[in-house]
Amino acid sequence: MVKTFGHHKDEVTEKVIILGAAGRDFHDFITYWSKQPNVEVVCFTAAQIPGIDDRTFPNEMCNNDLNNNRYPNGVKIFPEDKLEELVERFGATSVVMAYSDLSYDTVQSLASRANAAGCKFVQLPPQLTMVESSKPVISVCASRTGVGKSQATRYVAKYFKDKGLKVAAIRHPMPYDKNLLNQRCQRYEKMEDMDKYDCTIEEREEYFRHIEQGTLLFAGVDYPMILREAEKDADIIIWDGGNNDLPFYKPDLHICLVDSLRPSDEIRYFPGETNVRMADVVLVCKVNSPADKEKAHKQAEKLKNVTKPDAPIFLAGSVVTAEGQDLTTEEASDLVKGKRVLVIDDGPTLTHGGMAYGAGYVLAKDLGASEIVDPRPSAHGSLKKVFEKFPHLKNVLPAMGYGKEQVKDLEATIHAVECDTIIFGTPSDIARRMDLKRPSVVARYELELDQDDVKAFHDTLDTITERFESHQNRSKAA
């Protein structure tokens, strides 16, 4: 097939299938693959998230003005398990890895499938797809899903807002709408905006605390467009990463979180190790006791084998407290002490993040719940399949709500569990959206830096303030 670009003939020599999960795959396509003169992306595949295949990436975001209208009908999205069939159907020559938090065994298995089907297996370096900003950018990323990026992002945002700077957080994509154009560029300033964009439970988990804190938030699909919109209102941009994915924007300061509860995962999961190696600052998180601190110091020493020589490694804990609507902390805590509780923790953290529990479980233990009820016998519909797929889950219910049917299954499961109180270890407004039939509390968690590291971490953040002030002075002089 030959396409004409201007006065030149452009022959397609590479037919590409992009492996994804409705995030990195779309970004790589927009910023790189759709602009390559000899490449045609024949389809995307989807995995990891239920219900995100059987869609079309819209032609309006395909850069057709730059590629001689190569994608007039957009690009179809198929299930990943049909990879070999798709290679044969489209005559693909390359398979591209473009999603995150996969064990190296899984990545190599995908590579083997691609190679066996006759394709090259491609991993793009992140520098090829990072969009540059006119404002200072801080990226907050991680070695695994569920390390604590959201609380770290809020900490950093508050630090700069307290200095009088305008901050915009840009969240890693979670576009689950059937029509992706509906989510091209989203702006969140108030709680009602989550209803405006018909957000799923997963989206609400990530957006709720930002909005509550008064931080302007952006998300969507078209991240070059999103950045340009955020720059209009912000002095500083914070990239709030998802899973253990790499930054979509070129950072002036790249912060990577690693998990003290999952030591060595930082060198066993894709692309988390790349984040660690790129980091300007590393935070070892969930260090909540003297014993944790001793282990974290040993972990930090091992990390020095893969981090930049000049990258400082700091320790941080997660302070978990009980809160309830119109309740004091003491009143919320009393709903847990000595009670039979159902714990609902963050879905991605428990599933592809591989954790057996989250903040809700920690709160139940800390406050002395009499029993943490096993939700598995009460699981309904799709939740049964979740427990079958992730057998490490026993005493927690993952807050799965990627679509309306899954939300119904979650609500039915909650109703079927016999308990006194429900603990949400996820910062969303589920309790406001469901009739739970029992009292509920939320496990609120906030980042707390080790006292020995506070000043050094703040000094590092202040380098960004200095860059902003320098930029402002140059602008005034011009």
RODO-2510 file (C-alpha; in nm, 4 decimals, decimal comma):
residues 478
     n   res          X          Y          Z
     1     m     0,0000     0,0000     0,0000
     2     v     0,1280     0,3454    -0,0929
     3     k     0,0120     0,6718     0,0645
     4     t     0,1104     1,0158    -0,0630
     5     f     0,2385     1,2702     0,1905
     6     g     0,2614     1,6055     0,0133
     7     h     0,4805     1,5510    -0,2971
     8     h     0,6312     1,2306    -0,1600
     9     k     0,5104     0,8743    -0,1837
    10     d     0,4981     0,7033     0,1510
    11     e     0,5049     0,3247     0,1341
    12     v     0,3842     0,1366     0,4395
    13     t     0,6632    -0,0984     0,5412
    14     e     0,5514    -0,1651     0,8987
    15     k     0,2077    -0,2800     1,0111
    16     v     0,1797    -0,2423     1,3857
    17     i    -0,0437    -0,3885     1,6555
    18     i    -0,0314    -0,1950     1,9845
    19     l    -0,0871    -0,3967     2,3018
    20     g    -0,2590    -0,1767     2,5585
    21     a    -0,5091    -0,1147     2,8354
    22     a    -0,6693     0,2176     2,7362
    23     g    -0,3876     0,4465     2,8450
    24     r    -0,0235     0,4322     2,7371
    25     d    -0,1293     0,2690     2,4076
    26     f    -0,3401     0,5680     2,3013
    27     h    -0,0742     0,8169     2,4119
    28     d     0,2026     0,6402     2,2197
    29     f    -0,0192     0,6320     1,9124
    30     i    -0,1039     1,0034     1,9301
    31     t     0,2489     1,1242     2,0020
    32     y     0,4542     0,8776     1,7961
    33     w     0,3025     0,6004     1,5865
    34     s     0,0376     0,8046     1,4034
    35     k     0,3131     1,0403     1,2829
    36     q     0,5510     0,7781     1,1427
    37     p     0,5567     0,8000     0,7601
    38     n     0,6045     0,4308     0,6840
    39     v     0,3912     0,2847     0,9613
    40     e     0,0262     0,1845     0,9784
    41     v    -0,1233     0,0888     1,3150
    42     v    -0,3695    -0,1808     1,2124
    43     c    -0,5342    -0,2219     1,5539
    44     f    -0,5046    -0,1949     1,9297
    45     t    -0,5558    -0,4825     2,1702
    46     a    -0,6966    -0,4436     2,5215
    47     a    -0,6224    -0,6297     2,8447
    48     q    -0,6155    -0,5872     3,2241
    49     i    -0,9392    -0,3820     3,2426
    50     p    -1,2803    -0,5428     3,1720
    51     g    -1,4972    -0,4051     2,8935
    52     i    -1,2444    -0,1823     2,7155
    53     d    -1,2218    -0,3784     2,3905
    54     d    -1,4853    -0,3730     2,1149
    55     r    -1,4349     0,0009     2,0719
    56     t    -1,2814     0,2261     1,8081
    57     f    -1,0138     0,4851     1,8691
    58     p    -1,1695     0,7877     1,6965
    59     n    -1,0309     0,9337     1,3740
    60     e    -1,0468     1,2816     1,5289
    61     m    -0,7440     1,1911     1,7442
    62     c    -0,5459     1,0078     1,4739
    63     n    -0,3439     1,3084     1,3450
    64     n    -0,4920     1,2522     1,0011
    65     d    -0,3845     1,6020     0,8968
    66     l    -0,0238     1,4842     0,9397
    67     n    -0,0476     1,1385     0,7816
    68     n    -0,2555     1,2013     0,4676
    69     n    -0,5734     1,0718     0,6297
    70     r    -0,4325     0,7271     0,6974
    71     y    -0,6997     0,6553     0,9618
    72     p    -1,0291     0,7889     0,8216
    73     n    -1,2302     0,5374     1,0252
    74     g    -1,0135     0,5421     1,3376
    75     v    -0,8460     0,2287     1,4756
    76     k    -1,0306    -0,0768     1,6079
    77     i    -0,9660    -0,2264     1,9528
    78     f    -0,9732    -0,6051     2,0008
    79     p    -0,9151    -0,8435     2,2950
    80     e    -0,5494    -0,9268     2,3536
    81     d    -0,6190    -1,2999     2,3553
    82     k    -0,6838    -1,2773     1,9792
    83     l    -0,3301    -1,1513     1,9099
    84     e    -0,2179    -1,4345     1,6818
    85     e    -0,5407    -1,4196     1,4841
    86     l    -0,5017    -1,0417     1,4439
    87     v    -0,1406    -1,0737     1,3222
    88     e    -0,2546    -1,3062     1,0457
    89     r    -0,5690    -1,1059     0,9637
    90     f    -0,3895    -0,7726     0,9227
    91     g    -0,0485    -0,8939     0,8086
    92     a     0,1168    -0,7266     1,1076
    93     t     0,4954    -0,7044     1,1182
    94     s     0,5443    -0,5505     1,4653
    95     v     0,3768    -0,5852     1,8041
    96     v     0,4258    -0,2952     2,0435
    97     m     0,4171    -0,3192     2,4238
    98     a     0,2190    -0,0252     2,5630
    99     y     0,0693    -0,0948     2,9046
   100     s     0,1998    -0,1324     3,2566
   101     d     0,2496    -0,3292     3,5775
   102     l     0,3354    -0,6591     3,4161
   103     s     0,5836    -0,9091     3,5509
   104     y     0,8863    -0,9636     3,3339
   105     d     0,7634    -1,3206     3,2774
   106     t     0,4383    -1,1834     3,1330
   107     v     0,6172    -0,9335     2,9093
   108     q     0,8486    -1,2039     2,7778
   109     s     0,5525    -1,4328     2,7155
   110     l     0,3883    -1,1608     2,5057
   111     a     0,7165    -1,1144     2,3205
   112     s     0,7310    -1,4872     2,2531
   113     r     0,3758    -1,4850     2,1178
   114     a     0,4640    -1,1962     1,8861
   115     n     0,7864    -1,3603     1,7702
   116     a     0,6187    -1,6970     1,7125
   117     a     0,3642    -1,5196     1,4933
   118     g     0,6489    -1,3693     1,2901
   119     c     0,6509    -1,0172     1,4385
   120     k     0,9091    -0,7949     1,5961
   121     f     0,8363    -0,7071     1,9589
   122     v     0,8878    -0,3367     2,0284
   123     q     0,9213    -0,1322     2,3471
   124     l     0,9513     0,2427     2,2952
   125     p     1,1798     0,4429     2,5240
   126     p     0,9661     0,6954     2,7148
   127     q     1,1643     0,9919     2,5815
   128     l     1,0063     0,9402     2,2373
   129     t     0,6567     1,0071     2,3703
   130     m     0,7144     1,2633     2,6466
   131     v     0,5446     1,5943     2,5662
   132     e     0,7367     1,9054     2,6711
   133     s     0,5615     2,1715     2,8771
   134     s     0,6072     2,5477     2,8997
   135     k     0,5661     2,5111     3,2774
   136     p     0,7751     2,3158     3,5319
   137     v     0,6609     1,9528     3,5521
   138     i     0,6911     1,7154     3,8473
   139     s     0,6097     1,3522     3,7743
   140     v     0,4993     1,1164     4,0520
   141     c     0,5346     0,7553     3,9384
   142     a     0,6007     0,4176     4,0997
   143     s     0,7537     0,0730     4,0787
   144     r     0,4135    -0,1001     4,1243
   145     t     0,0439    -0,0233     4,1383
   146     g    -0,0769     0,0691     4,4878
   147     v     0,2461     0,2118     4,6308
   148     g     0,0862     0,5440     4,7263
   149     k     0,1203     0,7793     4,4306
   150     s    -0,2062     0,9633     4,4985
   151     q    -0,1138     1,0634     4,8525
   152     a     0,2341     1,1667     4,7371
   153     t     0,0854     1,3775     4,4581
   154     r    -0,1481     1,5475     4,7056
   155     y     0,1452     1,6146     4,9400
   156     v     0,3460     1,7775     4,6602
   157     a     0,0450     1,9758     4,5358
   158     k    -0,0263     2,1118     4,8837
   159     y     0,3385     2,2073     4,9324
   160     f     0,3366     2,4308     4,6262
   161     k    -0,0129     2,5688     4,6854
   162     d     0,0938     2,6693     5,0364
   163     k     0,3644     2,8771     4,8655
   164     g     0,0964     3,0606     4,6675
   165     l     0,1539     2,8801     4,3383
   166     k    -0,1241     2,7565     4,1107
   167     v    -0,1052     2,3803     4,0639
   168     a    -0,2707     2,1537     3,8092
   169     a    -0,2581     1,7778     3,8547
   170     i    -0,2876     1,5691     3,5394
   171     r    -0,3952     1,2144     3,6052
   172     h    -0,2895     0,9100     3,4038
   173     p    -0,5742     0,8063     3,1688
   174     m    -0,8702     0,5930     3,2612
   175     p    -1,0974     0,6323     2,9557
   176     y    -1,3638     0,3649     2,9836
   177     d    -1,6425     0,5366     2,7875
   178     k    -1,7624     0,3545     2,4776
   179     n    -1,7100     0,6786     2,2841
   180     l    -1,3559     0,7932     2,3595
   181     l    -1,4213     1,1408     2,2189
   182     n    -1,6427     1,2033     2,5227
   183     q    -1,3284     1,1821     2,7364
   184     r    -1,0775     1,3545     2,5105
   185     c    -0,9979     1,6367     2,7556
   186     q    -1,1594     1,6554     3,1000
   187     r    -1,1338     1,9283     3,3625
   188     y    -1,2341     1,8680     3,7257
   189     e    -1,2871     2,1507     3,9742
   190     k    -1,5887     2,0369     4,1778
   191     m    -1,7453     1,7064     4,2806
   192     e    -2,0288     1,7467     4,0320
   193     d    -1,7757     1,7249     3,7481
   194     m    -1,7396     1,3526     3,8207
   195     d    -2,1109     1,3145     3,7472
   196     k    -2,0782     1,5369     3,4405
   197     y    -1,8242     1,2970     3,2927
   198     d    -2,0094     0,9867     3,4208
   199     c    -1,7007     0,8661     3,6075
   200     t    -1,6573     0,5038     3,7051
   201     i    -1,5679     0,3985     4,0599
   202     e    -1,2043     0,3632     3,9516
   203     e    -1,1956     0,7194     3,8224
   204     r    -1,3653     0,8550     4,1338
   205     e    -1,1072     0,6790     4,3519
   206     e    -0,8326     0,8793     4,1849
   207     y    -1,0110     1,2126     4,1419
   208     f    -1,2040     1,2513     4,4682
   209     r    -0,9221     1,3622     4,6994
   210     h    -0,7739     1,6028     4,4436
   211     i    -1,1073     1,7794     4,4074
   212     e    -1,1640     1,7716     4,7831
   213     q    -0,8222     1,9324     4,8348
   214     g    -0,9060     2,2052     4,5839
   215     t    -0,6452     2,1004     4,3290
   216     l    -0,7400     2,1608     3,9666
   217     l    -0,7382     1,8224     3,7939
   218     f    -0,7242     1,7149     3,4305
   219     a    -0,7555     1,3722     3,2683
   220     g    -0,8749     1,2141     2,9459
   221     v    -0,7273     1,0628     2,6287
   222     d    -0,5495     1,3347     2,4289
   223     y    -0,2619     1,4278     2,6590
   224     p    -0,0926     1,6872     2,4341
   225     m    -0,4266     1,8745     2,4287
   226     i    -0,4746     1,8225     2,8035
   227     l    -0,1320     1,9692     2,8792
   228     r    -0,2008     2,2816     2,6733
   229     e    -0,5277     2,3341     2,8638
   230     a    -0,3631     2,2807     3,2043
   231     e    -0,0846     2,5256     3,1226
   232     k    -0,3432     2,8035     3,0874
   233     d    -0,4324     2,7799     3,4579
   234     a    -0,1210     2,6515     3,6328
   235     d     0,2209     2,7654     3,7439
   236     i     0,3298     2,4063     3,8042
   237     i     0,2119     2,0786     3,6489
   238     i     0,2103     1,7560     3,8517
   239     w     0,1881     1,4307     3,6576
   240     d    -0,0117     1,1869     3,8742
   241     g     0,0946     0,8534     3,7306
   242     g    -0,1127     0,5372     3,7037
   243     n    -0,0060     0,1804     3,7784
   244     n     0,3733     0,1852     3,7416
   245     d     0,3638     0,3586     3,4053
   246     l     0,6183     0,6138     3,2864
   247     p     0,5506     0,9894     3,2612
   248     f     0,3643     1,1205     2,9565
   249     y     0,5349     1,4586     3,0017
   250     k     0,9028     1,5479     3,0187
   251     p     0,9605     1,6060     3,3914
   252     d     1,1822     1,8651     3,5527
   253     l     1,1697     1,6450     3,8633
   254     h     1,0864     1,2748     3,8428
   255     i     0,9773     1,1199     4,1737
   256     c     0,9472     0,7408     4,1913
   257     l     0,7785     0,5569     4,4788
   258     v     0,8747     0,2024     4,5786
   259     d     0,6908    -0,0213     4,8226
   260     s     0,8522    -0,1355     5,1466
   261     l     0,5946    -0,4173     5,1587
   262     r     0,7045    -0,5455     4,8167
   263     p     1,0843    -0,5202     4,8218
   264     s     1,2541    -0,6316     4,5002
   265     d     0,9396    -0,5718     4,2914
   266     e     1,1117    -0,2607     4,1579
   267     i     1,3395    -0,4856     3,9495
   268     r     1,0784    -0,7460     3,8532
   269     y     0,7897    -0,5505     3,6974
   270     f     0,7573    -0,3600     3,3726
   271     p     0,8043    -0,0666     3,3406
   272     g     0,8609     0,0072     3,7097
   273     e     1,2338    -0,0581     3,6927
   274     t     1,2626     0,2078     3,4218
   275     n     1,0928     0,4551     3,6559
   276     v     1,3395     0,3701     3,9317
   277     r     1,6385     0,4080     3,7009
   278     m     1,5115     0,7432     3,5674
   279     a     1,4178     0,8860     3,9081
   280     d     1,5613     1,2087     4,0417
   281     v     1,4141     1,1202     4,3832
   282     v     1,3056     0,7837     4,5255
   283     l     1,0538     0,7485     4,8105
   284     v     1,0393     0,4179     4,9979
   285     c     0,6771     0,4162     5,1165
   286     k     0,4610     0,2509     5,3845
   287     v     0,7372     0,2787     5,6443
   288     n     0,5165     0,3017     5,9539
   289     s     0,7233     0,1560     6,2407
   290     p     1,0826     0,1290     6,3638
   291     a     1,0942    -0,2260     6,2281
   292     d     0,9695    -0,1011     5,8910
   293     k     1,2358     0,1681     5,8950
   294     e     1,5168    -0,0809     5,9516
   295     k     1,3971    -0,2921     5,6578
   296     a     1,3501     0,0170     5,4412
   297     h     1,7087     0,1261     5,4983
   298     k     1,8268    -0,2162     5,3755
   299     q     1,5967    -0,1846     5,0747
   300     a     1,7368     0,1624     5,0038
   301     e     2,0923     0,0263     5,0018
   302     k     1,9963    -0,2330     4,7396
   303     l     1,8158     0,0318     4,5349
   304     k     2,1424     0,2213     4,4935
   305     n     2,2475    -0,0513     4,2503
   306     v     1,9837     0,0693     4,0010
   307     t     1,9173     0,4378     4,0821
   308     k     2,1103     0,7359     3,9498
   309     p     2,4243     0,7931     4,1599
   310     d     2,2988     1,1341     4,2752
   311     a     1,9329     1,0383     4,3335
   312     p     1,8428     1,0731     4,7034
   313     i     1,6317     0,7996     4,8650
   314     f     1,3843     0,9137     5,1304
   315     l     1,1486     0,7205     5,3600
   316     a     0,7778     0,7889     5,4071
   317     g     0,4861     0,6344     5,5935
   318     s     0,1115     0,6296     5,5354
   319     v    -0,0948     0,7674     5,8226
   320     v    -0,4342     0,5926     5,8162
   321     t    -0,7307     0,7390     6,0056
   322     a    -1,1032     0,6747     6,0131
   323     e    -1,3454     0,9324     5,8790
   324     g    -1,7184     0,9277     5,8210
   325     q    -1,9753     1,1643     5,6827
   326     d    -2,0698     1,4133     5,9569
   327     l    -1,8653     1,2109     6,2097
   328     t    -1,5651     1,3008     6,4228
   329     t    -1,2575     1,0791     6,3938
   330     e    -1,3443     0,9272     6,7327
   331     e    -1,7024     0,8527     6,6260
   332     a    -1,5830     0,6950     6,3022
   333     s    -1,3263     0,4859     6,4902
   334     d    -1,5964     0,3573     6,7276
   335     l    -1,7788     0,2107     6,4265
   336     v    -1,4788    -0,0188     6,3739
   337     k    -1,3591    -0,1075     6,7258
   338     g    -1,4905    -0,4484     6,8309
   339     k    -1,7148    -0,4711     6,5223
   340     r    -1,7517    -0,7236     6,2404
   341     v    -1,6399    -0,5322     5,9337
   342     l    -1,6401    -0,5709     5,5578
   343     v    -1,3273    -0,4170     5,4058
   344     i    -1,3460    -0,2762     5,0529
   345     d    -1,0037    -0,1794     4,9222
   346     d    -0,8738    -0,0242     4,6001
   347     g    -0,9429    -0,2502     4,3011
   348     p    -0,6243    -0,2041     4,0911
   349     t    -0,4022    -0,2306     4,4000
   350     l    -0,5528    -0,5687     4,4888
   351     t    -0,5814    -0,7104     4,1365
   352     h    -0,2978    -0,6378     3,8930
   353     g    -0,1095    -0,4631     4,1768
   354     g    -0,0885    -0,7997     4,3529
   355     m    -0,1479    -0,6716     4,7081
   356     a    -0,3484    -0,8887     4,9502
   357     y    -0,4877    -0,5864     5,1337
   358     g    -0,4948    -0,2082     5,1384
   359     a    -0,5614     0,0849     5,3701
   360     g    -0,9042    -0,0380     5,4797
   361     y    -0,7611    -0,3639     5,6095
   362     v    -0,4842    -0,1749     5,7917
   363     l    -0,7442     0,0472     5,9594
   364     a    -0,9518    -0,2550     6,0676
   365     k    -0,6462    -0,4129     6,2293
   366     d    -0,5248    -0,0907     6,3884
   367     l    -0,8622    -0,0142     6,5461
   368     g    -0,9281    -0,3673     6,6694
   369     a    -1,2201    -0,4902     6,4605
   370     s    -1,3516    -0,8131     6,6098
   371     e    -1,3670    -0,9803     6,2681
   372     i    -1,2797    -0,8943     5,9095
   373     v    -1,5514    -1,0794     5,7208
   374     d    -1,4536    -1,2941     5,4213
   375     p    -1,6554    -1,1584     5,1256
   376     r    -1,5897    -1,4473     4,8878
   377     p    -1,8960    -1,6601     4,9754
   378     s    -2,1155    -1,3556     4,9080
   379     a    -1,9599    -1,2559     4,5754
   380     h    -2,2051    -1,1849     4,2927
   381     g    -2,1623    -1,1945     3,9153
   382     s    -1,8313    -1,0596     3,7877
   383     l    -1,6911    -1,0419     4,1424
   384     k    -1,6887    -1,4232     4,1510
   385     k    -1,4591    -1,4215     3,8482
   386     v    -1,2347    -1,1602     4,0110
   387     f    -1,1800    -1,3838     4,3145
   388     e    -1,1140    -1,6825     4,0863
   389     k    -0,8571    -1,4861     3,8850
   390     f    -0,6857    -1,3429     4,1956
   391     p    -0,6833    -1,6248     4,4554
   392     h    -0,4535    -1,4278     4,6884
   393     l    -0,7579    -1,2168     4,7873
   394     k    -0,9326    -1,3498     5,0979
   395     n    -1,0492    -1,0962     5,3546
   396     v    -1,0972    -0,7911     5,1346
   397     l    -1,3406    -0,7001     4,8597
   398     p    -1,1833    -0,5147     4,5647
   399     a    -1,3765    -0,2007     4,4715
   400     m    -1,4374    -0,3104     4,1141
   401     g    -1,6596    -0,0743     3,9208
   402     y    -1,5379    -0,0321     3,5632
   403     g    -1,8931    -0,0361     3,4257
   404     k    -2,2555    -0,0260     3,5348
   405     e    -2,2945    -0,4038     3,5485
   406     q    -1,9854    -0,4427     3,7643
   407     v    -2,1124    -0,1684     3,9965
   408     k    -2,4383    -0,3635     4,0343
   409     d    -2,2390    -0,6763     4,1184
   410     l    -2,0378    -0,4821     4,3763
   411     e    -2,3521    -0,3450     4,5403
   412     a    -2,5162    -0,6892     4,5472
   413     t    -2,2033    -0,8395     4,7052
   414     i    -2,1929    -0,5677     4,9714
   415     h    -2,5592    -0,6273     5,0588
   416     a    -2,5026    -1,0036     5,0882
   417     v    -2,2192    -0,9781     5,3424
   418     e    -2,3265    -0,9926     5,7057
   419     c    -2,1343    -0,7300     5,9007
   420     d    -2,1750    -0,4355     6,1360
   421     t    -1,9712    -0,1753     5,9482
   422     i    -1,8240    -0,1274     5,6021
   423     i    -1,4727     0,0131     5,5705
   424     f    -1,3764     0,1753     5,2422
   425     g    -1,0035     0,1777     5,1886
   426     t    -1,0540     0,3751     4,8719
   427     p    -1,0938     0,7528     4,8497
   428     s    -1,4131     0,7665     4,6482
   429     d    -1,7735     0,8582     4,7108
   430     i    -1,9156     0,5040     4,6861
   431     a    -2,1014     0,5474     5,0150
   432     r    -2,2850     0,8439     4,8671
   433     r    -2,3780     0,6530     4,5509
   434     m    -2,5083     0,3289     4,7011
   435     d    -2,7631     0,2336     4,9643
   436     l    -2,5244     0,0359     5,1833
   437     k    -2,7851    -0,0490     5,4503
   438     r    -2,5124    -0,0292     5,7186
   439     p    -2,2865     0,2407     5,8587
   440     s    -1,9603     0,2983     5,6768
   441     v    -1,6287     0,4693     5,7340
   442     v    -1,3426     0,5616     5,5029
   443     a    -0,9784     0,4809     5,5720
   444     r    -0,8130     0,8109     5,4946
   445     y    -0,4418     0,7850     5,4264
   446     e    -0,1883     1,0642     5,3948
   447     l     0,1841     1,0683     5,3233
   448     e     0,4098     1,1381     5,6205
   449     l     0,7785     1,1828     5,5450
   450     d     1,0336     1,0445     5,7870
   451     q     1,1345     1,3356     6,0091
   452     d     1,4981     1,2891     5,9075
   453     d     1,4074     1,3436     5,5417
   454     v     1,1546     1,6297     5,5492
   455     k     1,3999     1,9168     5,4971
   456     a     1,5963     1,7448     5,2210
   457     f     1,2784     1,6504     5,0347
   458     h     1,1429     2,0050     5,0638
   459     d     1,4761     2,1436     4,9446
   460     t     1,4432     1,9232     4,6379
   461     l     1,0910     2,0523     4,5707
   462     d     1,2170     2,4070     4,6100
   463     t     1,4379     2,3631     4,3050
   464     i     1,1141     2,3589     4,1056
   465     t     0,9976     2,6798     4,2746
   466     e     1,3271     2,8392     4,1744
   467     r     1,2817     2,7275     3,8135
   468     f     0,9312     2,8775     3,8075
   469     e     1,0530     3,2074     3,9513
   470     s     1,3405     3,2166     3,7033
   471     h     1,0971     3,1567     3,4176
   472     q     0,8706     3,4338     3,5460
   473     n     1,1620     3,6769     3,5668
   474     r     1,2692     3,5975     3,2107
   475     s     0,9114     3,6465     3,0889
   476     k     0,8905     3,9878     3,2595
   477     a     1,2252     4,0916     3,1156
   478     a     1,1115     3,9965     2,7671
***
